[in-house]
Amino acid sequence: MKFKAEINVMPLRTLLDPQGKAVTGSMKNIGLAEIHNVRIGKHISLEIDASNKEAAQKKTEEACKKLLANPIMEFFEITLEESK
């Protein structure tokens, strides 16, 4: 079976996000002062061949923990669905 994973990796909420802070500051300059507390992360899409959804979830989590996210500075959220 094929599965598609959508992964969002974001900085931990307790850590400073320099990119987000810079973008937040720039919002005022472009007339969007009502937008604040911007956080910037990354979005990753991937496909997995697995026997079932649980196996696909496990492989995706392993990829995130070993390569796609830095657990010291980031957290991740996974959305997984069967591909057609």
C-alpha positions, 0 to 999 in steps of 0.5 A, spaced: 500 500 500 502 507 498 501 512 503 502 520 503 505 523 509 504 531 510 509 533 515 509 540 519 516 541 523 516 548 527 520 551 532 519 549 539 514 554 542 519 555 548 525 557 543 526 564 539 524 564 532 529 569 529 525 568 522 518 569 525 520 575 529 523 578 523 517 577 519 513 579 525 517 586 525 516 587 517 508 586 518 508 593 520 512 596 515 507 593 509 501 596 513 499 589 517 500 591 524 495 587 526 499 580 524 503 578 530 507 572 533 509 569 526 512 562 527 516 560 521 517 552 520 517 547 514 513 543 510 515 536 508 511 531 503 513 524 502 510 517 500 511 511 503 510 504 501 507 500 507 503 494 509 498 498 513 497 505 516 500 503 522 507 501 519 507 507 515 506 512 521 511 508 524 516 509 518 514 517 518 515 518 525 522 514 525 524 519 519 522 525 523 526 523 529 532 521 525 533 526 519 527 531 518 526 534 525 531 536 530 528 534 537 532 539 541 529 545 537 523 543 533 517 539 534 513 535 528 506 533 526 504 528 521 498 527 517 497 521 514 493 518 508 492 512 503 494 514 496 490 512 490 
